[in-house]
Amino acid sequence: MDLMLNSQVMTFLLSDHPIAVLAQAGAKAGAKAAAKAPVKSPNWILTALVTLVVTAIAFYILSLVFPFIEIDSPVTALICAVVFGALNIISQPLENLLNITWILAPIALLINMATFWITDLVIAGFRITNGIIGILVGSVALTIIQIILKYVINVIF
């Protein structure tokens, strides 16, 4: 009983101590930060497959909405998604570096446009017929459609 009383007294005394108050505040801040931290998906293969399917659907939607973007079949859209995804993996570190400031963000847009254009050059069943305007509109529209589809998938699942 005496040990329990001493423990309660020490807790009371330490709780008013400035170092104890700072430690408690730090623990609370750490708990809040941990609650807000993004959770890494343990199943990266499933995440990659969902991203691939979302990108393929986005390519196919582009071909339906814009007359200057032509895709022969849904299989071609899937192949476009694979090529575009591989090119994005290569260019992603550079885009992340350039998106640090708003001044360099247009350069990241140019990289995204170049990725879209290279996909057009590599895939035989994918054509952009309106030149630079088609590349610009297509790459921006593809990004917007991907964001919307990923949001819908996150809401559903």
Biotite code that builds the C-alpha atoms (Angstrom):
import biotite.structure as struc

atoms = struc.array([
    struc.Atom([0.000, 0.000, 0.000], chain_id="A", res_id=1, res_name="MET", atom_name="CA", element="C"),
    struc.Atom([2.842, 2.326, 0.871], chain_id="A", res_id=2, res_name="ASP", atom_name="CA", element="C"),
    struc.Atom([4.476, 1.587, -2.505], chain_id="A", res_id=3, res_name="LEU", atom_name="CA", element="C"),
    struc.Atom([1.229, 2.394, -4.300], chain_id="A", res_id=4, res_name="MET", atom_name="CA", element="C"),
    struc.Atom([0.926, 5.722, -2.453], chain_id="A", res_id=5, res_name="LEU", atom_name="CA", element="C"),
    struc.Atom([4.524, 6.616, -3.306], chain_id="A", res_id=6, res_name="ASN", atom_name="CA", element="C"),
    struc.Atom([3.862, 5.799, -6.951], chain_id="A", res_id=7, res_name="SER", atom_name="CA", element="C"),
    struc.Atom([0.817, 8.088, -7.026], chain_id="A", res_id=8, res_name="GLN", atom_name="CA", element="C"),
    struc.Atom([2.724, 10.910, -5.322], chain_id="A", res_id=9, res_name="VAL", atom_name="CA", element="C"),
    struc.Atom([5.609, 10.597, -7.802], chain_id="A", res_id=10, res_name="MET", atom_name="CA", element="C"),
    struc.Atom([3.189, 10.628, -10.724], chain_id="A", res_id=11, res_name="THR", atom_name="CA", element="C"),
    struc.Atom([1.535, 13.752, -9.348], chain_id="A", res_id=12, res_name="PHE", atom_name="CA", element="C"),
    struc.Atom([4.852, 15.477, -8.759], chain_id="A", res_id=13, res_name="LEU", atom_name="CA", element="C"),
    struc.Atom([6.246, 14.585, -12.161], chain_id="A", res_id=14, res_name="LEU", atom_name="CA", element="C"),
    struc.Atom([3.109, 15.656, -13.992], chain_id="A", res_id=15, res_name="SER", atom_name="CA", element="C"),
    struc.Atom([3.653, 19.274, -12.925], chain_id="A", res_id=16, res_name="ASP", atom_name="CA", element="C"),
    struc.Atom([7.320, 19.215, -13.814], chain_id="A", res_id=17, res_name="HIS", atom_name="CA", element="C"),
    struc.Atom([8.105, 21.166, -17.033], chain_id="A", res_id=18, res_name="PRO", atom_name="CA", element="C"),
    struc.Atom([10.015, 18.250, -18.555], chain_id="A", res_id=19, res_name="ILE", atom_name="CA", element="C"),
    struc.Atom([7.130, 15.888, -17.830], chain_id="A", res_id=20, res_name="ALA", atom_name="CA", element="C"),
    struc.Atom([4.687, 18.340, -19.418], chain_id="A", res_id=21, res_name="VAL", atom_name="CA", element="C"),
    struc.Atom([6.888, 18.557, -22.539], chain_id="A", res_id=22, res_name="LEU", atom_name="CA", element="C"),
    struc.Atom([7.174, 14.772, -22.692], chain_id="A", res_id=23, res_name="ALA", atom_name="CA", element="C"),
    struc.Atom([3.397, 14.400, -22.453], chain_id="A", res_id=24, res_name="GLN", atom_name="CA", element="C"),
    struc.Atom([2.893, 17.020, -25.177], chain_id="A", res_id=25, res_name="ALA", atom_name="CA", element="C"),
    struc.Atom([5.431, 15.248, -27.372], chain_id="A", res_id=26, res_name="GLY", atom_name="CA", element="C"),
    struc.Atom([3.710, 11.914, -26.846], chain_id="A", res_id=27, res_name="ALA", atom_name="CA", element="C"),
    struc.Atom([0.343, 13.430, -27.812], chain_id="A", res_id=28, res_name="LYS", atom_name="CA", element="C"),
    struc.Atom([1.819, 15.082, -30.920], chain_id="A", res_id=29, res_name="ALA", atom_name="CA", element="C"),
    struc.Atom([3.502, 11.824, -31.911], chain_id="A", res_id=30, res_name="GLY", atom_name="CA", element="C"),
    struc.Atom([0.246, 9.912, -31.522], chain_id="A", res_id=31, res_name="ALA", atom_name="CA", element="C"),
    struc.Atom([-1.580, 12.458, -33.706], chain_id="A", res_id=32, res_name="LYS", atom_name="CA", element="C"),
    struc.Atom([1.138, 12.331, -36.373], chain_id="A", res_id=33, res_name="ALA", atom_name="CA", element="C"),
    struc.Atom([1.068, 8.541, -36.366], chain_id="A", res_id=34, res_name="ALA", atom_name="CA", element="C"),
    struc.Atom([-2.704, 8.579, -36.807], chain_id="A", res_id=35, res_name="ALA", atom_name="CA", element="C"),
    struc.Atom([-2.422, 10.915, -39.823], chain_id="A", res_id=36, res_name="LYS", atom_name="CA", element="C"),
    struc.Atom([0.532, 9.139, -41.458], chain_id="A", res_id=37, res_name="ALA", atom_name="CA", element="C"),
    struc.Atom([-0.273, 7.365, -44.718], chain_id="A", res_id=38, res_name="PRO", atom_name="CA", element="C"),
    struc.Atom([-0.277, 3.615, -44.425], chain_id="A", res_id=39, res_name="VAL", atom_name="CA", element="C"),
    struc.Atom([1.866, 1.823, -46.974], chain_id="A", res_id=40, res_name="LYS", atom_name="CA", element="C"),
    struc.Atom([0.028, -0.933, -48.751], chain_id="A", res_id=41, res_name="SER", atom_name="CA", element="C"),
    struc.Atom([1.513, -4.312, -47.881], chain_id="A", res_id=42, res_name="PRO", atom_name="CA", element="C"),
    struc.Atom([0.223, -5.735, -51.135], chain_id="A", res_id=43, res_name="ASN", atom_name="CA", element="C"),
    struc.Atom([2.047, -3.652, -53.741], chain_id="A", res_id=44, res_name="TRP", atom_name="CA", element="C"),
    struc.Atom([1.208, -6.071, -56.542], chain_id="A", res_id=45, res_name="ILE", atom_name="CA", element="C"),
    struc.Atom([-2.517, -5.489, -56.095], chain_id="A", res_id=46, res_name="LEU", atom_name="CA", element="C"),
    struc.Atom([-1.919, -1.727, -55.974], chain_id="A", res_id=47, res_name="THR", atom_name="CA", element="C"),
    struc.Atom([0.107, -1.898, -59.194], chain_id="A", res_id=48, res_name="ALA", atom_name="CA", element="C"),
    struc.Atom([-2.604, -3.953, -60.923], chain_id="A", res_id=49, res_name="LEU", atom_name="CA", element="C"),
    struc.Atom([-5.346, -1.533, -59.844], chain_id="A", res_id=50, res_name="VAL", atom_name="CA", element="C"),
    struc.Atom([-3.256, 1.392, -61.101], chain_id="A", res_id=51, res_name="THR", atom_name="CA", element="C"),
    struc.Atom([-2.703, -0.422, -64.393], chain_id="A", res_id=52, res_name="LEU", atom_name="CA", element="C"),
    struc.Atom([-6.429, -1.090, -64.847], chain_id="A", res_id=53, res_name="VAL", atom_name="CA", element="C"),
    struc.Atom([-7.321, 2.493, -63.905], chain_id="A", res_id=54, res_name="VAL", atom_name="CA", element="C"),
    struc.Atom([-4.831, 3.845, -66.437], chain_id="A", res_id=55, res_name="THR", atom_name="CA", element="C"),
    struc.Atom([-6.146, 1.498, -69.144], chain_id="A", res_id=56, res_name="ALA", atom_name="CA", element="C"),
    struc.Atom([-9.718, 2.638, -68.447], chain_id="A", res_id=57, res_name="ILE", atom_name="CA", element="C"),
    struc.Atom([-8.544, 6.259, -68.541], chain_id="A", res_id=58, res_name="ALA", atom_name="CA", element="C"),
    struc.Atom([-6.911, 5.705, -71.944], chain_id="A", res_id=59, res_name="PHE", atom_name="CA", element="C"),
    struc.Atom([-10.078, 4.094, -73.280], chain_id="A", res_id=60, res_name="TYR", atom_name="CA", element="C"),
    struc.Atom([-12.245, 6.942, -71.930], chain_id="A", res_id=61, res_name="ILE", atom_name="CA", element="C"),
    struc.Atom([-9.910, 9.402, -73.668], chain_id="A", res_id=62, res_name="LEU", atom_name="CA", element="C"),
    struc.Atom([-10.483, 7.653, -76.974], chain_id="A", res_id=63, res_name="SER", atom_name="CA", element="C"),
    struc.Atom([-14.245, 7.822, -76.487], chain_id="A", res_id=64, res_name="LEU", atom_name="CA", element="C"),
    struc.Atom([-14.357, 11.485, -75.433], chain_id="A", res_id=65, res_name="VAL", atom_name="CA", element="C"),
    struc.Atom([-11.772, 13.103, -77.709], chain_id="A", res_id=66, res_name="PHE", atom_name="CA", element="C"),
    struc.Atom([-11.955, 12.463, -81.480], chain_id="A", res_id=67, res_name="PRO", atom_name="CA", element="C"),
    struc.Atom([-8.245, 13.232, -81.960], chain_id="A", res_id=68, res_name="PHE", atom_name="CA", element="C"),
    struc.Atom([-7.177, 10.326, -79.715], chain_id="A", res_id=69, res_name="ILE", atom_name="CA", element="C"),
    struc.Atom([-7.719, 6.936, -81.296], chain_id="A", res_id=70, res_name="GLU", atom_name="CA", element="C"),
    struc.Atom([-7.306, 3.533, -79.657], chain_id="A", res_id=71, res_name="ILE", atom_name="CA", element="C"),
    struc.Atom([-8.071, 0.415, -81.678], chain_id="A", res_id=72, res_name="ASP", atom_name="CA", element="C"),
    struc.Atom([-9.247, -1.859, -78.846], chain_id="A", res_id=73, res_name="SER", atom_name="CA", element="C"),
    struc.Atom([-9.401, -2.243, -75.069], chain_id="A", res_id=74, res_name="PRO", atom_name="CA", element="C"),
    struc.Atom([-6.354, -4.516, -75.291], chain_id="A", res_id=75, res_name="VAL", atom_name="CA", element="C"),
    struc.Atom([-4.448, -1.660, -76.929], chain_id="A", res_id=76, res_name="THR", atom_name="CA", element="C"),
    struc.Atom([-5.559, 0.584, -74.062], chain_id="A", res_id=77, res_name="ALA", atom_name="CA", element="C"),
    struc.Atom([-4.097, -1.948, -71.626], chain_id="A", res_id=78, res_name="LEU", atom_name="CA", element="C"),
    struc.Atom([-0.820, -2.029, -73.571], chain_id="A", res_id=79, res_name="ILE", atom_name="CA", element="C"),
    struc.Atom([-0.787, 1.796, -73.570], chain_id="A", res_id=80, res_name="CYS", atom_name="CA", element="C"),
    struc.Atom([-1.247, 1.720, -69.802], chain_id="A", res_id=81, res_name="ALA", atom_name="CA", element="C"),
    struc.Atom([1.724, -0.631, -69.400], chain_id="A", res_id=82, res_name="VAL", atom_name="CA", element="C"),
    struc.Atom([3.995, 1.506, -71.598], chain_id="A", res_id=83, res_name="VAL", atom_name="CA", element="C"),
    struc.Atom([2.801, 4.786, -70.044], chain_id="A", res_id=84, res_name="PHE", atom_name="CA", element="C"),
    struc.Atom([3.273, 3.327, -66.557], chain_id="A", res_id=85, res_name="GLY", atom_name="CA", element="C"),
    struc.Atom([6.791, 2.145, -67.355], chain_id="A", res_id=86, res_name="ALA", atom_name="CA", element="C"),
    struc.Atom([7.701, 5.558, -68.742], chain_id="A", res_id=87, res_name="LEU", atom_name="CA", element="C"),
    struc.Atom([6.197, 7.212, -65.661], chain_id="A", res_id=88, res_name="ASN", atom_name="CA", element="C"),
    struc.Atom([8.304, 5.019, -63.382], chain_id="A", res_id=89, res_name="ILE", atom_name="CA", element="C"),
    struc.Atom([11.389, 6.236, -65.216], chain_id="A", res_id=90, res_name="ILE", atom_name="CA", element="C"),
    struc.Atom([10.387, 9.922, -65.220], chain_id="A", res_id=91, res_name="SER", atom_name="CA", element="C"),
    struc.Atom([8.770, 10.065, -61.747], chain_id="A", res_id=92, res_name="GLN", atom_name="CA", element="C"),
    struc.Atom([11.912, 11.027, -59.789], chain_id="A", res_id=93, res_name="PRO", atom_name="CA", element="C"),
    struc.Atom([12.527, 13.958, -62.136], chain_id="A", res_id=94, res_name="LEU", atom_name="CA", element="C"),
    struc.Atom([8.877, 15.063, -61.939], chain_id="A", res_id=95, res_name="GLU", atom_name="CA", element="C"),
    struc.Atom([8.954, 14.899, -58.139], chain_id="A", res_id=96, res_name="ASN", atom_name="CA", element="C"),
    struc.Atom([12.077, 17.023, -58.130], chain_id="A", res_id=97, res_name="LEU", atom_name="CA", element="C"),
    struc.Atom([10.532, 19.612, -60.446], chain_id="A", res_id=98, res_name="LEU", atom_name="CA", element="C"),
    struc.Atom([7.201, 19.779, -58.599], chain_id="A", res_id=99, res_name="ASN", atom_name="CA", element="C"),
    struc.Atom([8.935, 21.227, -55.534], chain_id="A", res_id=100, res_name="ILE", atom_name="CA", element="C"),
    struc.Atom([8.120, 24.748, -56.696], chain_id="A", res_id=101, res_name="THR", atom_name="CA", element="C"),
    struc.Atom([5.314, 26.114, -58.832], chain_id="A", res_id=102, res_name="TRP", atom_name="CA", element="C"),
    struc.Atom([7.880, 27.778, -61.080], chain_id="A", res_id=103, res_name="ILE", atom_name="CA", element="C"),
    struc.Atom([9.175, 24.414, -62.299], chain_id="A", res_id=104, res_name="LEU", atom_name="CA", element="C"),
    struc.Atom([5.755, 22.712, -62.507], chain_id="A", res_id=105, res_name="ALA", atom_name="CA", element="C"),
    struc.Atom([5.334, 23.521, -66.253], chain_id="A", res_id=106, res_name="PRO", atom_name="CA", element="C"),
    struc.Atom([8.494, 21.515, -66.906], chain_id="A", res_id=107, res_name="ILE", atom_name="CA", element="C"),
    struc.Atom([6.843, 18.550, -65.168], chain_id="A", res_id=108, res_name="ALA", atom_name="CA", element="C"),
    struc.Atom([3.840, 19.054, -67.482], chain_id="A", res_id=109, res_name="LEU", atom_name="CA", element="C"),
    struc.Atom([6.201, 18.921, -70.446], chain_id="A", res_id=110, res_name="LEU", atom_name="CA", element="C"),
    struc.Atom([7.651, 15.654, -69.136], chain_id="A", res_id=111, res_name="ILE", atom_name="CA", element="C"),
    struc.Atom([4.123, 14.229, -68.816], chain_id="A", res_id=112, res_name="ASN", atom_name="CA", element="C"),
    struc.Atom([3.350, 15.372, -72.368], chain_id="A", res_id=113, res_name="MET", atom_name="CA", element="C"),
    struc.Atom([6.561, 13.758, -73.618], chain_id="A", res_id=114, res_name="ALA", atom_name="CA", element="C"),
    struc.Atom([5.605, 10.509, -71.893], chain_id="A", res_id=115, res_name="THR", atom_name="CA", element="C"),
    struc.Atom([2.180, 10.631, -73.562], chain_id="A", res_id=116, res_name="PHE", atom_name="CA", element="C"),
    struc.Atom([3.790, 11.338, -76.945], chain_id="A", res_id=117, res_name="TRP", atom_name="CA", element="C"),
    struc.Atom([6.357, 8.528, -76.580], chain_id="A", res_id=118, res_name="ILE", atom_name="CA", element="C"),
    struc.Atom([3.488, 6.166, -75.779], chain_id="A", res_id=119, res_name="THR", atom_name="CA", element="C"),
    struc.Atom([1.914, 7.271, -79.075], chain_id="A", res_id=120, res_name="ASP", atom_name="CA", element="C"),
    struc.Atom([5.149, 6.539, -80.932], chain_id="A", res_id=121, res_name="LEU", atom_name="CA", element="C"),
    struc.Atom([5.656, 3.099, -79.372], chain_id="A", res_id=122, res_name="VAL", atom_name="CA", element="C"),
    struc.Atom([2.123, 1.670, -79.642], chain_id="A", res_id=123, res_name="ILE", atom_name="CA", element="C"),
    struc.Atom([0.839, 1.005, -83.161], chain_id="A", res_id=124, res_name="ALA", atom_name="CA", element="C"),
    struc.Atom([-2.876, 0.998, -82.221], chain_id="A", res_id=125, res_name="GLY", atom_name="CA", element="C"),
    struc.Atom([-2.720, 4.336, -80.367], chain_id="A", res_id=126, res_name="PHE", atom_name="CA", element="C"),
    struc.Atom([-2.773, 7.562, -82.381], chain_id="A", res_id=127, res_name="ARG", atom_name="CA", element="C"),
    struc.Atom([-2.898, 11.261, -81.531], chain_id="A", res_id=128, res_name="ILE", atom_name="CA", element="C"),
    struc.Atom([-4.041, 13.086, -84.665], chain_id="A", res_id=129, res_name="THR", atom_name="CA", element="C"),
    struc.Atom([-4.104, 16.737, -83.564], chain_id="A", res_id=130, res_name="ASN", atom_name="CA", element="C"),
    struc.Atom([-0.392, 17.331, -82.950], chain_id="A", res_id=131, res_name="GLY", atom_name="CA", element="C"),
    struc.Atom([0.822, 19.265, -79.913], chain_id="A", res_id=132, res_name="ILE", atom_name="CA", element="C"),
    struc.Atom([-2.695, 20.359, -78.899], chain_id="A", res_id=133, res_name="ILE", atom_name="CA", element="C"),
    struc.Atom([-3.810, 16.733, -78.843], chain_id="A", res_id=134, res_name="GLY", atom_name="CA", element="C"),
    struc.Atom([-0.791, 15.773, -76.755], chain_id="A", res_id=135, res_name="ILE", atom_name="CA", element="C"),
    struc.Atom([-1.400, 18.623, -74.306], chain_id="A", res_id=136, res_name="LEU", atom_name="CA", element="C"),
    struc.Atom([-5.136, 18.010, -73.940], chain_id="A", res_id=137, res_name="VAL", atom_name="CA", element="C"),
    struc.Atom([-4.664, 14.242, -73.858], chain_id="A", res_id=138, res_name="GLY", atom_name="CA", element="C"),
    struc.Atom([-1.978, 14.233, -71.160], chain_id="A", res_id=139, res_name="SER", atom_name="CA", element="C"),
    struc.Atom([-3.881, 16.681, -68.943], chain_id="A", res_id=140, res_name="VAL", atom_name="CA", element="C"),
    struc.Atom([-7.174, 14.845, -69.480], chain_id="A", res_id=141, res_name="ALA", atom_name="CA", element="C"),
    struc.Atom([-5.516, 11.486, -68.762], chain_id="A", res_id=142, res_name="LEU", atom_name="CA", element="C"),
    struc.Atom([-4.181, 12.815, -65.459], chain_id="A", res_id=143, res_name="THR", atom_name="CA", element="C"),
    struc.Atom([-7.590, 14.202, -64.475], chain_id="A", res_id=144, res_name="ILE", atom_name="CA", element="C"),
    struc.Atom([-9.410, 10.975, -65.402], chain_id="A", res_id=145, res_name="ILE", atom_name="CA", element="C"),
    struc.Atom([-6.852, 8.923, -63.437], chain_id="A", res_id=146, res_name="GLN", atom_name="CA", element="C"),
    struc.Atom([-7.367, 11.115, -60.357], chain_id="A", res_id=147, res_name="ILE", atom_name="CA", element="C"),
    struc.Atom([-11.161, 10.785, -60.598], chain_id="A", res_id=148, res_name="ILE", atom_name="CA", element="C"),
    struc.Atom([-11.055, 7.006, -61.116], chain_id="A", res_id=149, res_name="LEU", atom_name="CA", element="C"),
    struc.Atom([-8.610, 6.495, -58.223], chain_id="A", res_id=150, res_name="LYS", atom_name="CA", element="C"),
    struc.Atom([-10.860, 8.606, -55.977], chain_id="A", res_id=151, res_name="TYR", atom_name="CA", element="C"),
    struc.Atom([-13.931, 6.566, -56.958], chain_id="A", res_id=152, res_name="VAL", atom_name="CA", element="C"),
    struc.Atom([-12.063, 3.308, -56.313], chain_id="A", res_id=153, res_name="ILE", atom_name="CA", element="C"),
    struc.Atom([-10.886, 4.555, -52.900], chain_id="A", res_id=154, res_name="ASN", atom_name="CA", element="C"),
    struc.Atom([-14.464, 5.521, -51.987], chain_id="A", res_id=155, res_name="VAL", atom_name="CA", element="C"),
    struc.Atom([-15.846, 2.151, -53.070], chain_id="A", res_id=156, res_name="ILE", atom_name="CA", element="C"),
    struc.Atom([-13.167, 0.079, -51.377], chain_id="A", res_id=157, res_name="PHE", atom_name="CA", element="C"),
])
